[in-house]
Amino acid sequence: MNKHQRVKKNEDFQKVFKKGKSFANRQFVIYSLRKEGQEEFRVGISVSKKIGNAVTRNRIKRYVRQSILELGDDLRPDMDYIIIARHQAAAIDFHTTKKSLIHVMRIAKVLRKK
């Protein structure tokens, strides 16, 4: 994921939270907002301090970023996504993280079916 594929600014996060739609499962909450004329999707990742120490939070973010990188071709390009990790995300490995993200993205109808 390049820097231009990330949601960084607080105002962008707030816009997705207020105007976007949310979908959730046990491990993740995804907010998605359609952006007209946007060529590539953008992703913001949020992991609260309540979930664990810095090592745990960074591992979750690494897993999510790698999953998004692998799923990139199947995601809709005209969207902004905010992915929020829940407590149960701290206890799962990479493959389970990827399956969980695929599951919640299919619920959100932002993932092309294979």
C-alpha positions as CSV (number, residue, x, y, z in Angstrom):
1,M,0.0,0.0,0.0
2,N,1.4,3.3,-1.1
3,K,1.0,6.5,0.9
4,H,-1.6,7.8,-1.5
5,Q,-3.7,4.7,-0.8
6,R,-4.0,5.6,2.9
7,V,-6.5,7.7,4.7
8,K,-4.4,9.9,7.0
9,K,-6.1,13.1,7.9
10,N,-8.6,13.3,10.8
11,E,-11.1,15.2,8.6
12,D,-11.0,12.3,6.1
13,F,-11.6,9.8,8.9
14,Q,-14.5,11.8,10.2
15,K,-16.1,12.2,6.8
16,V,-16.1,8.4,6.3
17,F,-17.5,7.9,9.8
18,K,-20.3,10.4,9.3
19,K,-21.3,9.7,5.7
20,G,-20.2,6.2,5.2
21,K,-21.9,2.9,5.9
22,S,-20.6,0.4,8.5
23,F,-20.4,-3.3,8.5
24,A,-19.0,-5.6,11.2
25,N,-18.2,-9.1,12.3
26,R,-16.5,-10.2,15.6
27,Q,-13.0,-9.1,14.7
28,F,-13.4,-6.0,12.5
29,V,-15.7,-3.0,11.7
30,I,-15.4,-1.6,8.2
31,Y,-16.7,1.9,7.3
32,S,-16.9,2.5,3.5
33,L,-17.7,5.7,1.6
34,R,-18.0,6.1,-2.1
35,K,-15.8,8.8,-3.6
36,E,-16.7,9.9,-7.2
37,G,-13.8,10.2,-9.6
38,Q,-11.2,8.5,-7.3
39,E,-8.9,6.2,-9.2
40,E,-7.6,4.1,-6.3
41,F,-9.2,3.0,-3.1
42,R,-7.8,4.4,0.2
43,V,-7.6,2.6,3.5
44,G,-7.4,3.8,7.1
45,I,-6.6,1.4,9.9
46,S,-7.5,2.1,13.6
47,V,-6.5,-0.1,16.5
48,S,-7.3,1.2,20.0
49,K,-4.9,1.1,22.9
50,K,-7.6,-1.0,24.7
51,I,-6.7,-4.0,22.4
52,G,-3.2,-4.5,23.6
53,N,0.3,-3.2,23.8
54,A,2.2,-1.6,20.9
55,V,3.5,-4.9,19.7
56,T,0.0,-6.4,19.4
57,R,-1.5,-3.3,17.8
58,N,1.3,-3.1,15.2
59,R,1.0,-6.8,14.4
60,I,-2.8,-6.3,13.8
61,K,-2.1,-3.4,11.5
62,R,0.6,-5.3,9.6
63,Y,-1.8,-8.2,9.1
64,V,-4.6,-5.9,7.9
65,R,-2.2,-4.0,5.5
66,Q,-0.9,-7.3,4.0
67,S,-4.5,-8.6,3.6
68,I,-5.5,-5.5,1.8
69,L,-2.5,-5.7,-0.4
70,E,-3.4,-9.2,-1.4
71,L,-7.1,-8.3,-1.9
72,G,-6.4,-5.1,-3.7
73,D,-7.4,-6.2,-7.2
74,D,-10.8,-7.4,-5.8
75,L,-11.7,-4.2,-4.0
76,R,-13.8,-1.4,-5.5
77,P,-11.4,1.4,-6.5
78,D,-13.8,4.3,-6.0
79,M,-14.1,3.9,-2.2
80,D,-12.5,5.0,1.1
81,Y,-12.3,2.3,3.8
82,I,-11.8,2.6,7.5
83,I,-11.0,-0.7,9.2
84,I,-11.3,-0.8,13.0
85,A,-10.0,-3.7,14.9
86,R,-12.0,-5.2,17.8
87,H,-10.6,-7.1,20.8
88,Q,-10.8,-10.5,19.2
89,A,-8.5,-9.4,16.4
90,A,-5.6,-9.5,18.8
91,A,-5.9,-13.3,19.2
92,I,-5.9,-14.4,15.6
93,D,-3.2,-15.2,13.1
94,F,-2.7,-13.7,9.6
95,H,-4.8,-16.3,7.7
96,T,-7.7,-15.9,10.1
97,T,-7.4,-12.1,9.8
98,K,-7.6,-12.3,6.0
99,K,-10.6,-14.6,6.1
100,S,-12.3,-12.3,8.6
101,L,-11.7,-9.3,6.4
102,I,-13.0,-11.1,3.3
103,H,-16.1,-12.1,5.3
104,V,-16.9,-8.5,6.4
105,M,-16.1,-7.1,3.0
106,R,-18.5,-9.5,1.3
107,I,-21.1,-8.4,3.8
108,A,-20.4,-4.8,2.7
109,K,-20.6,-5.8,-1.0
110,V,-17.2,-4.1,-1.8
111,L,-15.4,-7.3,-2.7
112,R,-15.8,-8.9,-6.2
113,K,-16.8,-12.5,-5.9
114,K,-14.3,-15.1,-7.3
